[in-house]
Amino acid sequence: MAFLEVKNVEKVFKDEKRGTELKALDNINFSIMENEFVCLLGGSGCGKSTLLNMIAGFDKPTSGEILMNGKKIERMGADRGMVFQQPTLMPWLTVSKNISFHLKLKGANKKKQKEEAQKYIDMVGLTGFEKHYPHELSGGMNQRVGIARALLLNPSLILMDEPFAALDPFTKSDMQEELVRIWQEHKRTIIFVTHSVEEALILGTKIIVLSKRPGRVNKIIDLDMDRPRDTTSTIFNQHKREILGLIHENKDPEAGRPIHQVI
Ligand SMILES: Nc1ncnc2c1ncn2[C@@H]1O[C@H](COP(=O)(O)OP(=O)(O)OP(=O)(O)O)[C@@H](O)[C@H]1O
């Protein structure tokens, strides 16, 4: 059985006040297996975050369904952890306390909170910064805290919405390497939203290319390349050319026109 199945998913946003509606996603179908590293790739506005939010259970499809281990996703759950573009840390809490916050909510004692936080602090390479506050850390370090916080809950599915988009190219590259290392050592299933073809090719075992407005699955590409990925290799660049071709083919003919349909 597939780990996650997205079946005939459509999402329409209705704006009752303005009397308009917008179809963000149309007939989305795919399934993924456990331990895959799936990149959802597409241009701005193609519905990547909308799809991720529905997998997280923050929102529901207008029609169709999303199943995890055969069970329909209806709401948020501890089996899914989310990492956002901005790590949304609590500025008044230290790194360690930000990471263990959910354990505190669950009633774990202080020793357990500290020990568990330390495990994930070490995992994401923040050893020595346990007592620092978010404003004392760089953007990349804050994002590591966000990742550690998501990992601590031990979710079987980690959802990442352009987590490295705000980072400089050097930090981004370090973080990509680090994430692949964590994924390889601690086997998790990851769905990672990006609009960068290169990032998807560096990270993914599978790339789901979405087409533009309304988002549809354009192509699903299974990647069988050695790691770390060699961005200068022939195979890497063949994939890159293919994906750029798909995105180019799919340029939005309606670009510049209003995107809302009047109901
Ligand atoms: N809550 C909402 N209400 C109304 N429209 C929405 C809502 N959320 C998203 N949309 C619309 O749905 C479409 C898809 O948005 P979404 O944020 O999922 O795209 P995206 O691919 O993640 O874009 P980006 O890469 O720019 O973040 C957009 O046209 C957006 O305006």
The ligand as an SDF file (V2000), in Angstrom:
LIG
                    3D

 31 33  0  0  0  0  0  0  0  0999 V2000
   -6.6250   31.0890    1.3080 N   0  0  0  0  0  0  0  0  0  0  0  0
   -6.7080   31.4330    0.0280 C   0  0  0  0  0  0  0  0  0  0  0  0
   -7.7760   32.1130   -0.4320 N   0  0  0  0  0  0  0  0  0  0  0  0
   -7.9010   32.4360   -1.7310 C   0  0  0  0  0  0  0  0  0  0  0  0
   -6.9800   32.1170   -2.6730 N   0  0  0  0  0  0  0  0  0  0  0  0
   -5.8980   31.4430   -2.2820 C   0  0  0  0  0  0  0  0  0  0  0  0
   -5.7000   31.0680   -0.9120 C   0  0  0  0  0  0  0  0  0  0  0  0
   -4.5200   30.4020   -0.8230 N   0  0  0  0  0  0  0  0  0  0  0  0
   -3.9980   30.3740   -2.0640 C   0  0  0  0  0  0  0  0  0  0  0  0
   -4.8190   31.0000   -2.9450 N   0  0  0  0  0  0  0  0  0  0  0  0
   -4.6150   31.1160   -4.3900 C   0  0  0  0  0  0  0  0  0  0  0  0
   -4.3380   29.8250   -4.9030 O   0  0  0  0  0  0  0  0  0  0  0  0
   -3.3190   29.8890   -5.8950 C   0  0  0  0  0  0  0  0  0  0  0  0
   -2.1900   28.9620   -5.4800 C   0  0  0  0  0  0  0  0  0  0  0  0
   -1.5250   29.5260   -4.3450 O   0  0  0  0  0  0  0  0  0  0  0  0
   -0.3260   28.7840   -3.6060 P   0  0  0  0  0  0  0  0  0  0  0  0
    0.1400   29.6660   -2.5090 O   0  0  0  0  0  0  0  0  0  0  0  0
   -0.7220   27.4150   -3.2730 O   0  0  0  0  0  0  0  0  0  0  0  0
    0.7720   28.7340   -4.7840 O   0  0  0  0  0  0  0  0  0  0  0  0
    2.3110   28.3620   -4.7270 P   0  0  0  0  0  0  0  0  0  0  0  0
    2.5770   27.4730   -5.8860 O   0  0  0  0  0  0  0  0  0  0  0  0
    2.6610   27.8460   -3.3650 O   0  0  0  0  0  0  0  0  0  0  0  0
    2.9670   29.7990   -4.9700 O   0  0  0  0  0  0  0  0  0  0  0  0
    4.3580   30.4380   -4.4430 P   0  0  0  0  0  0  0  0  0  0  0  0
    5.4650   29.6150   -5.0440 O   0  0  0  0  0  0  0  0  0  0  0  0
    4.3130   31.8360   -5.0010 O   0  0  0  0  0  0  0  0  0  0  0  0
    4.3380   30.3900   -2.9450 O   0  0  0  0  0  0  0  0  0  0  0  0
   -2.8910   31.3480   -5.9920 C   0  0  0  0  0  0  0  0  0  0  0  0
   -3.4990   31.9210   -7.1430 O   0  0  0  0  0  0  0  0  0  0  0  0
   -3.3990   31.9770   -4.7090 C   0  0  0  0  0  0  0  0  0  0  0  0
   -3.7830   33.3190   -4.9170 O   0  0  0  0  0  0  0  0  0  0  0  0
  1  2  1  0
  2  3  1  0
  2  7  2  0
  3  4  2  0
  4  5  1  0
  5  6  2  0
  6  7  1  0
  6 10  1  0
  7  8  1  0
  8  9  2  0
  9 10  1  0
 10 11  1  0
 11 12  1  0
 11 30  1  0
 12 13  1  0
 13 14  1  0
 13 28  1  0
 14 15  1  0
 15 16  1  0
 16 17  2  0
 16 18  1  0
 16 19  1  0
 19 20  1  0
 20 21  2  0
 20 22  1  0
 20 23  1  0
 23 24  1  0
 24 25  2  0
 24 26  1  0
 24 27  1  0
 28 29  1  0
 28 30  1  0
 30 31  1  0
M  END
$$$$
